[in-house]
Amino acid sequence: MKTNLISVIMSIYNNEFTLQKCVDSILNQTYSNIEFLITDDGSTDNSYEILKDLKNQDERIKLYKNQKNIGLTKSLNKMIKISSGDFIARQDSDDYSLPIRLETQIKMMKQLNLNISTSRAFELDTKKEIPGLSFYIPYKYLIYLKNPFIHGTLVIESSLMKRYLYNEEFIFAQDYELFSRFVKNKEVILNLKKPLYILNTKNNISNNFKIEQKEFSDKVKKSLRGF
């Protein structure tokens, strides 16, 4: 039986030191029927040159370039709208997917007849499984306190993602806002216990923009009050 096409979407900005390993982690998936949409969001380092070389090595890569930095939220929405897959998967440019990630998530989604999945991850430096104990708290409760999901592990049925899209008013915490709408609308999210992703928790958006991240996260929490 023909496998469904997965559109993996990734926006990058000045990630020349992590790009090769990150891209390889998707191209080397055991689930090979993918298109890999990558947008360079106005990088000022060698990221785009690296991506052009990688594209020449694998025709599954579809490369785009923003002439100026427009931010993660808008870049992701642009790729979602032009994607061709039956499913859309996220990948962050400083993280890595384990080889069985896409195969495992799609298999479990089909088995359980669900449209959205995420998974736990290993923290890059410590190899600790994250989320830790909070993973065992049902997300419908935990979401009032924090984002229970790892954004880079999202796999979602394409038509559903195209209906929701990211809220472009959210420059930060766009994933938390998206997941909050899923929960409000009673979409069922499969959050796999098995870590399928390696997450960089240092020198990333969440750490480099803690104040801004908190500001937008607080907006999500405010929107959940009384729900």
MARKOL-336752 format. One record per atom (N, C-alpha, C): residue number from 0; residue in one letter; atom name; x, y, z. Coordinates in pm, 1 decimal. Example, Ala and Ser with C-alpha at 12.3 -4.5 7.8 and 13.67 -1.06 7.14 Angstrom:
0:A:N:1319.0:-569.0:780.0
0:A:CA:1230.0:-450.0:780.0
0:A:C:1320.0:-330.0:780.0
1:S:N:1285.0:-225.0:708.0
1:S:CA:1367.0:-106.0:714.0
1:S:C:1290.0:3.0:787.0
end
This chain:
0:M:N:84.3:-118.5:0.0
0:M:CA:0.0:0.0:0.0
0:M:C:88.5:124.5:0.0
1:K:N:51.3:220.1:-84.3
1:K:CA:130.9:342.0:-95.5
1:K:C:125.7:421.1:34.5
2:T:N:240.5:467.4:77.9
2:T:CA:244.4:545.7:200.5
2:T:C:203.4:688.9:171.9
3:N:N:148.7:754.0:273.9
3:N:CA:109.1:894.0:262.0
3:N:C:231.7:983.7:254.1
4:L:N:220.6:1091.0:178.5
4:L:CA:327.9:1189.9:172.4
4:L:C:322.8:1277.5:297.2
5:I:N:438.2:1295.2:359.8
5:I:CA:451.6:1384.9:474.2
5:I:C:529.5:1507.7:430.8
6:S:N:473.6:1625.3:456.4
6:S:CA:544.8:1750.9:432.2
6:S:C:609.6:1794.4:563.6
7:V:N:741.7:1785.7:568.8
7:V:CA:815.6:1832.4:686.1
7:V:C:848.9:1979.6:663.1
8:I:N:813.9:2064.6:760.1
8:I:CA:837.7:2208.0:743.1
8:I:C:935.1:2258.2:849.6
9:M:N:1029.3:2341.0:803.7
9:M:CA:1131.8:2393.5:893.9
9:M:C:1173.0:2533.3:848.7
10:S:N:1174.6:2626.1:942.4
10:S:CA:1225.0:2760.5:916.1
10:S:C:1359.0:2775.3:986.5
11:I:N:1456.5:2833.6:917.2
11:I:CA:1589.6:2845.9:977.3
11:I:C:1635.9:2991.4:973.8
12:Y:N:1713.2:3024.9:1075.6
12:Y:CA:1774.3:3158.1:1081.1
12:Y:C:1910.4:3146.5:1148.8
13:N:N:2017.5:3161.8:1070.8
13:N:CA:2154.8:3155.7:1123.1
13:N:C:2181.5:3027.6:1201.9
14:N:N:2162.6:2914.7:1134.9
14:N:CA:2182.1:2784.3:1199.2
14:N:C:2291.2:2702.4:1130.0
15:E:N:2395.3:2769.2:1080.9
15:E:CA:2494.7:2698.9:1000.4
15:E:C:2562.4:2582.9:1073.2
16:F:N:2571.7:2587.8:1205.0
16:F:CA:2645.0:2484.1:1277.6
16:F:C:2560.6:2360.5:1308.5
17:T:N:2428.2:2371.0:1299.6
17:T:CA:2342.1:2256.6:1331.5
17:T:C:2268.9:2202.1:1209.1
18:L:N:2274.4:2273.6:1097.4
18:L:CA:2191.6:2240.9:981.7
18:L:C:2215.9:2101.6:925.0
19:Q:N:2340.9:2067.8:901.3
19:Q:CA:2371.9:1940.0:836.5
19:Q:C:2312.3:1823.9:914.6
20:K:N:2339.6:1818.7:1042.2
20:K:CA:2291.7:1707.6:1123.2
20:K:C:2139.7:1708.9:1133.1
21:C:N:2082.8:1828.3:1144.3
21:C:CA:1937.6:1842.1:1153.6
21:C:C:1870.1:1790.9:1026.8
22:V:N:1915.0:1839.0:911.7
22:V:CA:1857.0:1797.9:783.4
22:V:C:1875.8:1647.8:761.5
23:D:N:1993.4:1597.5:792.4
23:D:CA:2018.8:1453.7:777.6
23:D:C:1922.3:1370.9:861.9
24:S:N:1886.0:1422.6:978.4
24:S:CA:1797.2:1346.6:1066.9
24:S:C:1658.4:1327.7:1005.8
25:I:N:1620.8:1416.0:914.7
25:I:CA:1493.4:1400.5:844.2
25:I:C:1511.4:1317.5:717.3
26:L:N:1615.3:1346.4:642.6
26:L:CA:1636.6:1272.7:517.8
26:L:C:1664.8:1124.9:543.0
27:N:N:1715.0:1091.7:659.3
27:N:CA:1749.1:952.6:691.9
27:N:C:1639.6:882.0:771.7
28:Q:N:1518.9:936.0:770.4
28:Q:CA:1407.5:870.9:838.4
28:Q:C:1375.9:735.9:773.8
29:T:N:1329.5:643.0:854.4
29:T:CA:1284.5:514.5:800.0
29:T:C:1159.2:532.5:715.1
30:Y:N:1086.6:639.7:737.1
30:Y:CA:972.0:676.3:653.4
30:Y:C:1024.7:773.9:549.3
31:S:N:1032.8:728.9:425.0
31:S:CA:1105.0:806.5:324.2
31:S:C:1016.7:890.1:232.3
32:N:N:884.4:867.7:234.0
32:N:CA:797.1:940.5:142.2
32:N:C:766.0:1078.8:199.1
33:I:N:863.2:1168.5:182.5
33:I:CA:850.2:1302.2:240.1
33:I:C:886.1:1408.5:136.0
34:E:N:836.4:1526.8:157.9
34:E:CA:891.6:1647.3:97.7
34:E:C:936.3:1733.3:214.9
35:F:N:1053.1:1793.8:200.6
35:F:CA:1112.8:1868.9:311.2
35:F:C:1117.3:2015.4:270.2
36:L:N:1020.6:2092.3:320.2
36:L:CA:1011.8:2234.6:289.9
36:L:C:1094.6:2312.1:392.4
37:I:N:1194.5:2383.9:343.4
37:I:CA:1283.1:2460.0:431.6
37:I:C:1285.7:2605.5:385.6
38:T:N:1260.6:2696.3:478.6
38:T:CA:1267.7:2839.1:448.8
38:T:C:1382.9:2902.1:525.2
39:D:N:1472.3:2967.4:451.4
39:D:CA:1575.6:3048.3:515.7
39:D:C:1514.2:3185.9:541.7
40:D:N:1501.0:3218.8:668.8
40:D:CA:1431.3:3342.1:707.4
40:D:C:1529.3:3457.9:721.6
41:G:N:1597.9:3489.1:610.2
41:G:CA:1688.0:3604.3:607.9
41:G:C:1817.4:3585.1:683.5
42:S:N:1873.8:3465.2:679.6
42:S:CA:1999.2:3439.0:750.9
42:S:C:2112.1:3529.4:701.8
43:T:N:2202.3:3561.4:793.7
43:T:CA:2319.4:3643.2:759.7
43:T:C:2448.7:3562.5:766.6
44:D:N:2437.8:3433.6:798.6
44:D:CA:2556.3:3347.2:800.2
44:D:C:2556.4:3260.3:673.6
45:N:N:2618.0:3144.8:677.6
45:N:CA:2628.5:3059.0:559.6
45:N:C:2514.8:2956.1:547.7
46:S:N:2409.7:2976.1:624.3
46:S:CA:2301.7:2877.2:626.8
46:S:C:2244.2:2850.0:488.2
47:Y:N:2216.4:2954.7:412.7
47:Y:CA:2151.5:2935.6:282.9
47:Y:C:2243.1:2861.3:185.2
48:E:N:2372.0:2890.7:189.6
48:E:CA:2466.6:2819.9:101.9
48:E:C:2471.4:2671.9:137.1
49:I:N:2467.4:2642.3:265.1
49:I:CA:2465.8:2502.4:309.2
49:I:C:2339.7:2433.6:258.6
50:L:N:2228.1:2503.1:270.2
50:L:CA:2100.7:2446.3:226.5
50:L:C:2098.1:2421.1:76.0
51:K:N:2156.4:2510.8:-1.3
51:K:CA:2160.4:2490.4:-146.4
51:K:C:2238.6:2364.4:-180.9
52:D:N:2348.3:2341.6:-111.0
52:D:CA:2426.7:2219.8:-134.0
52:D:C:2345.9:2095.8:-96.2
53:L:N:2275.3:2103.0:15.8
53:L:CA:2194.8:1989.3:60.1
53:L:C:2081.8:1961.4:-37.4
54:K:N:2021.3:2066.0:-90.1
54:K:CA:1913.1:2049.9:-187.6
54:K:C:1963.1:1978.0:-312.8
55:N:N:2083.6:2009.1:-354.2
55:N:CA:2140.7:1944.8:-473.0
55:N:C:2166.1:1795.1:-451.8
56:Q:N:2172.9:1755.8:-325.5
56:Q:CA:2200.3:1615.6:-293.8
56:Q:C:2073.3:1533.1:-275.4
57:D:N:1959.1:1600.3:-255.2
57:D:CA:1834.7:1526.1:-230.6
57:D:C:1716.9:1605.4:-285.1
58:E:N:1650.3:1548.1:-385.2
58:E:CA:1541.9:1619.6:-452.4
58:E:C:1417.5:1636.9:-365.6
59:R:N:1413.6:1570.6:-249.9
59:R:CA:1297.7:1587.3:-160.9
59:R:C:1298.2:1723.5:-91.1
60:I:N:1412.6:1791.3:-91.1
60:I:CA:1421.4:1924.0:-29.1
60:I:C:1364.6:2028.7:-123.7
61:K:N:1275.4:2111.7:-70.6
61:K:CA:1223.2:2227.5:-142.9
61:K:C:1265.0:2351.0:-64.4
62:L:N:1347.1:2433.1:-126.0
62:L:CA:1413.0:2542.2:-54.9
62:L:C:1351.6:2677.5:-90.6
63:Y:N:1327.5:2757.3:12.7
63:Y:CA:1270.9:2891.5:-4.3
63:Y:C:1355.7:2989.7:76.1
64:K:N:1349.9:3115.8:35.8
64:K:CA:1429.0:3217.7:106.2
64:K:C:1347.5:3345.3:121.9
65:N:N:1334.4:3392.2:244.3
65:N:CA:1274.2:3522.7:270.8
65:N:C:1382.1:3629.2:254.9
66:Q:N:1352.0:3733.8:182.3
66:Q:CA:1450.6:3839.4:159.5
66:Q:C:1481.2:3917.4:286.9
67:K:N:1387.4:3914.1:380.7
67:K:CA:1413.1:3972.5:512.6
67:K:C:1352.2:3880.0:616.7
68:N:N:1396.2:3895.1:738.8
68:N:CA:1347.9:3809.7:846.8
68:N:C:1203.2:3845.2:881.4
69:I:N:1112.7:3748.3:864.0
69:I:CA:971.2:3773.1:894.7
69:I:C:925.1:3695.6:1016.9
70:G:N:1012.7:3613.8:1072.3
70:G:CA:979.7:3540.8:1193.8
70:G:C:926.4:3400.7:1167.0
71:L:N:934.0:3319.2:1270.5
71:L:CA:896.8:3178.2:1259.9
71:L:C:749.9:3159.0:1224.0
72:T:N:661.7:3232.6:1288.9
72:T:CA:517.6:3210.7:1270.4
72:T:C:475.8:3228.9:1125.9
73:K:N:513.3:3339.9:1065.8
73:K:CA:474.5:3367.4:927.4
73:K:C:543.2:3271.9:830.2
74:S:N:667.8:3238.1:858.6
74:S:CA:739.7:3144.9:770.4
74:S:C:673.1:3007.8:769.3
75:L:N:631.7:2961.1:886.1
75:L:CA:564.6:2831.2:893.4
75:L:C:431.9:2834.0:818.4
76:N:N:354.6:2939.9:835.9
76:N:CA:226.4:2948.5:766.6
76:N:C:243.0:2948.4:614.3
77:K:N:346.7:3015.8:566.4
77:K:CA:371.2:3017.3:421.6
77:K:C:395.6:2876.1:369.5
78:M:N:474.0:2798.4:443.4
78:M:CA:503.6:2662.0:400.0
78:M:C:382.6:2570.0:412.9
79:I:N:305.6:2588.1:518.4
79:I:CA:184.4:2507.4:535.8
79:I:C:92.3:2524.4:415.6
80:K:N:75.5:2648.0:371.6
80:K:CA:-18.6:2676.9:262.8
80:K:C:23.7:2616.5:129.8
81:I:N:153.7:2599.1:107.4
81:I:CA:200.1:2545.6:-21.5
81:I:C:240.3:2398.7:-12.5
82:S:N:227.7:2339.3:104.5
82:S:CA:267.0:2199.4:120.8
82:S:C:171.0:2107.3:46.0
83:S:N:223.4:1991.3:6.6
83:S:CA:145.6:1896.0:-73.6
83:S:C:112.2:1768.0:0.5
84:G:N:163.7:1749.6:119.0
84:G:CA:151.0:1622.5:189.5
84:G:C:13.4:1596.7:247.1
85:D:N:-9.9:1469.4:278.8
85:D:CA:-131.0:1430.0:350.8
85:D:C:-118.7:1464.8:498.9
86:F:N:5.8:1471.2:545.1
86:F:CA:36.4:1510.5:682.0
86:F:C:143.3:1618.5:679.4
87:I:N:145.8:1699.8:783.8
87:I:CA:249.7:1801.2:800.9
87:I:C:323.9:1769.4:929.8
88:A:N:456.2:1773.1:923.3
88:A:CA:540.4:1747.8:1040.4
88:A:C:632.4:1866.7:1062.8
89:R:N:654.0:1900.0:1187.5
89:R:CA:746.0:2007.2:1222.7
89:R:C:884.9:1952.5:1251.2
90:Q:N:982.9:2039.3:1229.6
90:Q:CA:1120.8:2011.6:1269.0
90:Q:C:1186.1:2145.7:1297.4
91:D:N:1255.4:2156.8:1409.4
91:D:CA:1329.6:2279.5:1440.1
91:D:C:1474.5:2263.6:1398.6
92:S:N:1534.5:2373.6:1357.0
92:S:CA:1664.2:2369.3:1288.7
92:S:C:1783.1:2346.1:1380.5
93:D:N:1762.6:2347.7:1510.9
93:D:CA:1873.2:2316.3:1601.5
93:D:C:1844.8:2189.3:1682.0
94:D:N:1743.1:2113.8:1638.1
94:D:CA:1707.8:1986.4:1700.7
94:D:C:1727.8:1873.2:1599.4
95:Y:N:1709.3:1750.6:1648.0
95:Y:CA:1728.4:1633.9:1562.3
95:Y:C:1617.2:1532.9:1587.5
96:S:N:1567.9:1471.9:1479.3
96:S:CA:1468.1:1366.1:1491.6
96:S:C:1536.2:1230.1:1490.7
97:L:N:1491.2:1141.0:1577.0
97:L:CA:1541.9:1004.2:1573.4
97:L:C:1489.8:935.4:1447.0
98:P:N:1563.4:837.3:1393.3
98:P:CA:1530.4:779.3:1262.2
98:P:C:1389.5:723.2:1249.2
99:I:N:1331.6:672.7:1357.3
99:I:CA:1199.1:610.3:1349.9
99:I:C:1086.8:707.9:1385.1
100:R:N:1119.9:835.3:1401.9
100:R:CA:1019.1:930.9:1449.6
100:R:C:893.3:934.0:1362.1
101:L:N:907.6:966.1:1234.6
101:L:CA:790.1:983.8:1148.0
101:L:C:714.0:853.2:1130.3
102:E:N:786.2:745.3:1110.1
102:E:CA:720.9:615.2:1094.4
102:E:C:638.5:580.1:1217.5
103:T:N:694.6:603.5:1334.7
103:T:CA:625.0:570.3:1459.5
103:T:C:501.4:656.3:1478.0
104:Q:N:514.4:786.4:1456.9
104:Q:CA:400.1:874.9:1479.1
104:Q:C:286.2:846.5:1381.4
105:I:N:318.5:829.7:1253.3
105:I:CA:214.4:801.3:1154.7
105:I:C:147.3:667.2:1184.3
106:K:N:226.6:567.3:1218.1
106:K:CA:171.4:434.8:1248.0
106:K:C:73.5:441.9:1364.6
107:M:N:110.9:511.9:1471.3
107:M:CA:24.4:520.4:1588.4
107:M:C:-99.4:605.5:1560.8
108:M:N:-84.0:710.6:1483.4
108:M:CA:-199.7:793.9:1449.3
108:M:C:-302.5:713.9:1370.3
109:K:N:-256.3:635.5:1274.0
109:K:CA:-347.7:554.9:1194.1
109:K:C:-410.5:443.8:1277.6
110:Q:N:-328.9:384.4:1362.4
110:Q:CA:-378.9:275.2:1445.9
110:Q:C:-489.8:322.5:1538.5
111:L:N:-475.4:444.1:1591.0
111:L:CA:-572.3:498.1:1686.2
111:L:C:-672.8:592.7:1620.9
112:N:N:-660.0:610.6:1489.4
112:N:CA:-749.5:697.4:1413.2
112:N:C:-750.5:839.8:1469.8
113:L:N:-629.2:894.8:1487.9
113:L:CA:-614.4:1030.6:1540.1
113:L:C:-543.6:1117.9:1437.2
114:N:N:-565.7:1248.4:1446.4
114:N:CA:-514.8:1342.1:1346.4
114:N:C:-394.9:1424.5:1391.9
115:I:N:-360.3:1419.8:1520.6
115:I:CA:-251.7:1501.8:1574.4
115:I:C:-166.7:1417.1:1667.7
116:S:N:-35.2:1428.2:1654.9
116:S:CA:51.4:1359.0:1750.4
116:S:C:176.1:1441.9:1780.7
117:T:N:230.2:1418.8:1898.3
117:T:CA:359.6:1472.0:1940.0
117:T:C:430.6:1360.3:2016.6
118:S:N:551.6:1388.0:2061.4
118:S:CA:620.5:1287.8:2142.2
118:S:C:709.5:1358.0:2245.2
119:R:N:759.0:1278.8:2336.8
119:R:CA:862.2:1328.1:2427.7
119:R:C:994.3:1336.6:2352.2
120:A:N:1096.3:1388.4:2420.7
120:A:CA:1226.8:1406.0:2358.4
120:A:C:1336.9:1377.0:2459.6
121:F:N:1457.7:1358.9:2409.0
121:F:CA:1576.9:1356.5:2492.3
121:F:C:1638.4:1495.3:2489.6
122:E:N:1674.9:1547.3:2605.5
122:E:CA:1745.4:1675.2:2610.6
122:E:C:1886.3:1653.7:2555.7
123:L:N:1930.4:1742.5:2468.7
123:L:CA:2053.4:1723.0:2392.7
123:L:C:2174.9:1698.5:2481.6
124:D:N:2194.9:1779.4:2583.4
124:D:CA:2315.9:1770.7:2665.1
124:D:C:2307.9:1663.2:2772.4
125:T:N:2194.4:1655.5:2840.0
125:T:CA:2183.1:1565.6:2955.9
125:T:C:2127.8:1427.9:2920.1
126:K:N:2065.3:1417.5:2801.4
126:K:CA:1997.1:1294.4:2757.6
126:K:C:1875.8:1262.0:2844.6
127:K:N:1834.2:1356.5:2926.6
127:K:CA:1716.8:1338.3:3012.1
127:K:C:1590.6:1338.0:2926.5
128:E:N:1493.3:1254.2:2965.4
128:E:CA:1366.3:1252.0:2894.8
128:E:C:1281.8:1372.0:2937.7
129:I:N:1230.1:1445.4:2839.3
129:I:CA:1146.0:1560.6:2868.9
129:I:C:1019.5:1555.4:2782.1
130:P:N:905.6:1600.8:2835.2
130:P:CA:883.5:1639.2:2973.5
130:P:C:910.0:1522.6:3069.2
131:G:N:935.2:1558.1:3194.2
131:G:CA:960.9:1457.6:3296.9
131:G:C:831.3:1413.3:3361.4
132:L:N:818.7:1437.3:3490.5
132:L:CA:699.3:1393.6:3563.8
132:L:C:571.9:1459.5:3512.1
133:S:N:583.9:1580.9:3459.2
133:S:CA:463.8:1650.6:3411.6
133:S:C:398.4:1579.7:3293.0
134:F:N:473.6:1491.9:3227.0
134:F:CA:416.1:1416.5:3115.0
134:F:C:294.4:1336.3:3158.9
135:Y:N:294.1:1294.2:3284.7
135:Y:CA:189.3:1206.1:3334.2
135:Y:C:65.0:1282.7:3380.2
136:I:N:70.1:1415.0:3376.3
136:I:CA:-48.5:1496.5:3405.5
136:I:C:-125.9:1515.2:3275.5
137:P:N:-255.2:1484.4:3271.4
137:P:CA:-331.5:1500.2:3146.3
137:P:C:-317.8:1641.0:3089.8
138:Y:N:-292.5:1648.3:2960.2
138:Y:CA:-263.4:1778.9:2900.1
138:Y:C:-380.0:1876.0:2911.0
139:K:N:-501.1:1826.2:2923.2
139:K:CA:-616.0:1917.2:2932.3
139:K:C:-614.0:1997.2:3063.0
140:Y:N:-537.3:1949.4:3161.8
140:Y:CA:-516.7:2025.0:3286.3
140:Y:C:-386.0:2104.3:3281.5
141:L:N:-282.3:2039.5:3231.9
141:L:CA:-148.9:2100.7:3233.2
141:L:C:-140.9:2224.6:3144.5
142:I:N:-221.3:2229.0:3039.7
142:I:CA:-210.8:2338.9:2943.5
142:I:C:-244.6:2473.9:3006.3
143:Y:N:-314.5:2474.0:3118.9
143:Y:CA:-343.4:2599.9:3188.5
143:Y:C:-217.9:2657.3:3254.0
144:L:N:-117.9:2571.7:3276.4
144:L:CA:4.5:2613.6:3345.4
144:L:C:121.7:2633.5:3250.4
145:K:N:129.1:2550.2:3147.3
145:K:CA:240.6:2558.7:3052.2
145:K:C:204.9:2480.4:2926.8
146:N:N:288.8:2492.5:2824.9
146:N:CA:269.5:2414.1:2703.3
146:N:C:313.4:2269.8:2730.0
147:P:N:223.1:2173.9:2721.9
147:P:CA:260.5:2034.9:2752.8
147:P:C:332.4:1963.7:2638.9
148:F:N:344.4:2027.1:2522.7
148:F:CA:390.6:1958.3:2403.0
148:F:C:520.9:2017.4:2349.8
149:I:N:599.0:1933.1:2284.0
149:I:CA:723.2:1976.7:2220.2
149:I:C:692.6:2008.8:2074.8
150:H:N:705.1:2135.4:2039.3
150:H:CA:661.6:2184.8:1909.4
150:H:C:725.2:2110.0:1793.3
151:G:N:854.5:2084.5:1801.7
151:G:CA:926.3:2021.3:1692.0
151:G:C:883.3:1879.6:1661.6
152:T:N:804.6:1818.1:1751.2
152:T:CA:760.1:1680.0:1729.2
152:T:C:620.4:1671.8:1668.9
153:L:N:560.4:1784.5:1639.6
153:L:CA:423.1:1784.0:1588.9
153:L:C:410.9:1715.2:1452.7
154:V:N:317.0:1623.1:1442.9
154:V:CA:272.4:1566.3:1315.3
154:V:C:120.4:1579.5:1314.5
155:I:N:65.4:1633.2:1205.0
155:I:CA:-77.3:1663.7:1201.7
155:I:C:-133.0:1641.1:1062.1
156:E:N:-257.0:1597.2:1056.5
156:E:CA:-322.9:1580.3:927.1
156:E:C:-327.9:1715.3:856.4
157:S:N:-291.3:1717.3:730.2
157:S:CA:-265.8:1842.0:658.5
157:S:C:-386.4:1935.0:652.0
158:S:N:-503.2:1882.8:617.1
158:S:CA:-620.3:1969.9:603.4
158:S:C:-658.2:2033.7:736.2
159:L:N:-631.8:1963.5:845.4
159:L:CA:-659.2:2019.0:977.8
159:L:C:-564.6:2134.6:1008.5
160:M:N:-435.5:2115.8:977.4
160:M:CA:-338.1:2222.0:1001.1
160:M:C:-366.4:2342.5:913.9
161:K:N:-409.2:2319.2:791.1
161:K:CA:-439.4:2431.4:701.6
161:K:C:-564.0:2506.9:746.0
162:R:N:-649.0:2439.7:819.8
162:R:CA:-767.9:2506.4:873.3
162:R:C:-733.5:2592.8:995.0
163:Y:N:-642.3:2542.9:1077.3
163:Y:CA:-605.6:2616.1:1198.7
163:Y:C:-500.3:2723.9:1170.7
164:L:N:-391.2:2685.0:1107.8
164:L:CA:-273.8:2770.2:1089.4
164:L:C:-224.5:2824.6:1223.5
165:Y:N:-110.8:2894.7:1220.0
165:Y:CA:-58.7:2962.1:1338.5
165:Y:C:-117.4:3102.9:1344.9
166:N:N:-137.7:3150.3:1464.2
166:N:CA:-187.5:3286.6:1484.3
166:N:C:-69.3:3382.6:1467.9
167:E:N:-72.7:3463.5:1361.5
167:E:CA:42.6:3547.6:1328.8
167:E:C:58.5:3667.6:1422.0
168:E:N:-34.4:3685.2:1514.3
168:E:CA:-15.4:3785.8:1618.3
168:E:C:84.0:3736.8:1723.8
169:F:N:110.8:3605.6:1723.2
169:F:CA:201.0:3546.7:1822.2
169:F:C:338.9:3528.1:1760.8
170:I:N:427.8:3625.2:1787.4
170:I:CA:565.4:3617.2:1740.0
170:I:C:640.7:3508.5:1816.4
171:F:N:604.9:3492.5:1942.1
171:F:CA:659.4:3387.2:2027.8
171:F:C:543.0:3305.3:2082.9
172:A:N:573.6:3186.0:2134.7
172:A:CA:472.5:3096.6:2193.0
172:A:C:361.6:3063.4:2093.6
173:Q:N:394.4:3068.4:1963.5
173:Q:CA:293.6:3036.6:1862.1
173:Q:C:247.1:2892.1:1871.2
174:D:N:335.9:2803.3:1918.5
174:D:CA:296.9:2663.8:1935.5
174:D:C:200.5:2646.4:2052.5
175:Y:N:228.2:2715.0:2162.2
175:Y:CA:140.7:2709.2:2279.6
175:Y:C:1.0:2760.0:2242.5
176:E:N:-2.9:2868.0:2166.5
176:E:CA:-131.8:2924.1:2124.4
176:E:C:-206.3:2825.5:2035.1
177:L:N:-133.9:2761.6:1941.6
177:L:CA:-195.8:2663.2:1852.6
177:L:C:-251.9:2545.9:1932.0
178:F:N:-171.0:2490.2:2021.5
178:F:CA:-216.5:2376.1:2100.3
178:F:C:-334.4:2413.4:2190.2
179:S:N:-336.5:2536.6:2238.7
179:S:CA:-449.3:2580.0:2322.3
179:S:C:-579.2:2578.7:2242.6
180:R:N:-571.7:2615.0:2114.2
180:R:CA:-691.9:2610.1:2029.8
180:R:C:-734.4:2466.1:2002.6
181:F:N:-636.6:2377.6:1985.6
181:F:CA:-670.3:2236.3:1970.8
181:F:C:-749.5:2187.9:2092.9
182:V:N:-699.8:2221.3:2210.4
182:V:CA:-764.4:2175.7:2333.6
182:V:C:-902.8:2239.1:2348.0
183:K:N:-913.9:2368.2:2320.9
183:K:CA:-1043.5:2435.7:2329.6
183:K:C:-1147.1:2370.2:2238.1
184:N:N:-1101.8:2326.7:2122.3
184:N:CA:-1193.0:2267.5:2024.6
184:N:C:-1202.9:2115.8:2035.9
185:K:N:-1146.1:2064.5:2146.4
185:K:CA:-1157.1:1921.9:2178.3
185:K:C:-1094.4:1830.1:2072.0
186:E:N:-989.8:1880.6:2006.9
186:E:CA:-910.8:1794.1:1920.4
186:E:C:-827.8:1701.0:2009.3
187:V:N:-822.8:1574.8:1976.2
187:V:CA:-747.7:1478.4:2056.9
187:V:C:-602.9:1475.1:2008.4
188:I:N:-509.9:1492.0:2101.0
188:I:CA:-367.5:1495.6:2068.8
188:I:C:-299.9:1373.0:2129.3
189:L:N:-239.7:1293.1:2045.1
189:L:CA:-163.5:1177.8:2091.8
189:L:C:-23.6:1225.2:2129.5
190:N:N:12.6:1211.6:2256.4
190:N:CA:145.5:1252.1:2303.3
190:N:C:220.7:1126.1:2344.5
191:L:N:310.6:1080.7:2256.7
191:L:CA:375.9:952.4:2277.4
191:L:C:478.2:957.0:2390.1
192:K:N:474.9:854.9:2472.3
192:K:CA:568.0:845.3:2585.0
192:K:C:711.3:822.2:2537.7
193:K:N:726.3:751.0:2427.6
193:K:CA:859.4:718.2:2375.7
193:K:C:924.2:843.2:2317.2
194:P:N:1043.7:883.2:2363.1
194:P:CA:1112.1:998.9:2303.6
194:P:C:1154.4:969.1:2159.9
195:L:N:1118.2:1058.8:2069.7
195:L:CA:1149.7:1040.9:1927.0
195:L:C:1228.3:1158.6:1870.5
196:Y:N:1280.3:1241.9:1958.5
196:Y:CA:1335.7:1371.2:1917.5
196:Y:C:1447.2:1407.7:2013.6
197:I:N:1544.7:1482.9:1965.5
197:I:CA:1651.9:1533.0:2051.7
197:I:C:1640.8:1685.4:2053.1
198:L:N:1616.1:1740.3:2170.4
198:L:CA:1581.6:1881.5:2185.0
198:L:C:1697.6:1962.3:2241.3
199:N:N:1733.5:2067.0:2169.6
199:N:CA:1834.1:2161.1:2217.9
199:N:C:1766.2:2261.8:2309.7
200:T:N:1804.9:2264.6:2434.0
200:T:CA:1741.8:2356.2:2530.0
200:T:C:1831.3:2475.6:2563.8
201:K:N:1945.3:2485.6:2494.8
201:K:CA:2035.3:2598.3:2517.2
201:K:C:2047.2:2680.8:2389.5
202:N:N:2061.3:2809.5:2405.9
202:N:CA:2080.5:2900.1:2292.1
202:N:C:1970.9:2883.5:2186.6
203:N:N:1847.1:2864.3:2234.2
203:N:CA:1734.8:2855.8:2141.5
203:N:C:1641.1:2974.7:2164.9
204:I:N:1532.2:2979.9:2088.6
204:I:CA:1441.3:3094.9:2097.9
204:I:C:1386.9:3111.6:2239.1
205:S:N:1346.8:3001.1:2300.0
205:S:CA:1285.9:3009.1:2433.6
205:S:C:1380.9:3067.4:2536.3
206:N:N:1509.8:3033.3:2525.5
206:N:CA:1608.2:3084.0:2621.2
206:N:C:1658.6:3223.0:2585.6
207:N:N:1672.6:3250.0:2457.0
207:N:CA:1727.2:3379.1:2415.1
207:N:C:1626.0:3493.3:2426.0
208:F:N:1498.5:3458.6:2429.2
208:F:CA:1393.7:3560.5:2437.4
208:F:C:1295.1:3525.4:2549.2
209:K:N:1348.5:3503.3:2668.8
209:K:CA:1266.4:3457.4:2780.7
209:K:C:1155.4:3556.0:2816.1
210:I:N:1187.8:3684.6:2816.3
210:I:CA:1087.7:3785.4:2853.7
210:I:C:973.5:3787.5:2752.4
211:E:N:1009.7:3789.9:2623.4
211:E:CA:907.8:3791.7:2517.9
211:E:C:826.7:3661.3:2517.1
212:Q:N:896.5:3551.5:2539.4
212:Q:CA:828.9:3421.8:2542.2
212:Q:C:725.1:3418.2:2653.8
213:K:N:762.4:3470.2:2770.8
213:K:CA:669.3:3472.3:2884.3
213:K:C:550.3:3563.1:2855.8
214:E:N:576.4:3676.1:2792.7
214:E:CA:469.5:3770.0:2760.7
214:E:C:362.5:3705.0:2674.0
215:F:N:405.9:3633.6:2570.9
215:F:CA:308.7:3570.3:2481.6
215:F:C:247.9:3445.1:2544.1
216:S:N:325.3:3373.8:2625.4
216:S:CA:269.9:3258.6:2696.5
216:S:C:160.6:3302.1:2792.9
217:D:N:181.4:3415.4:2857.5
217:D:CA:80.5:3468.2:2949.2
217:D:C:-48.2:3503.6:2876.0
218:K:N:-36.2:3547.1:2750.5
218:K:CA:-155.5:3576.6:2670.0
218:K:C:-235.6:3449.2:2645.1
219:V:N:-164.2:3338.9:2620.5
219:V:CA:-232.8:3212.2:2600.3
219:V:C:-305.6:3171.3:2727.8
220:K:N:-236.5:3181.4:2840.5
220:K:CA:-298.3:3143.0:2967.8
220:K:C:-420.7:3228.6:2996.2
221:K:N:-412.5:3355.5:2964.4
221:K:CA:-526.3:3445.9:2985.5
221:K:C:-644.4:3403.1:2899.0
222:S:N:-616.0:3360.4:2776.5
222:S:CA:-724.2:3318.2:2686.6
222:S:C:-790.7:3189.1:2733.5
223:L:N:-717.2:3111.6:2814.6
223:L:CA:-770.8:2985.0:2864.1
223:L:C:-854.4:3002.9:2991.1
224:R:N:-844.1:3117.5:3055.0
224:R:CA:-920.5:3140.6:3178.1
224:R:C:-1069.4:3139.1:3149.5
225:G:N:-1139.7:3066.7:3230.7
225:G:CA:-1283.7:3059.5:3213.3
225:G:C:-1327.2:2960.5:3107.2
226:F:N:-1227.3:2896.7:3044.3
226:F:CA:-1264.4:2796.5:2941.1
226:F:C:-1301.0:2664.7:3006.4
end
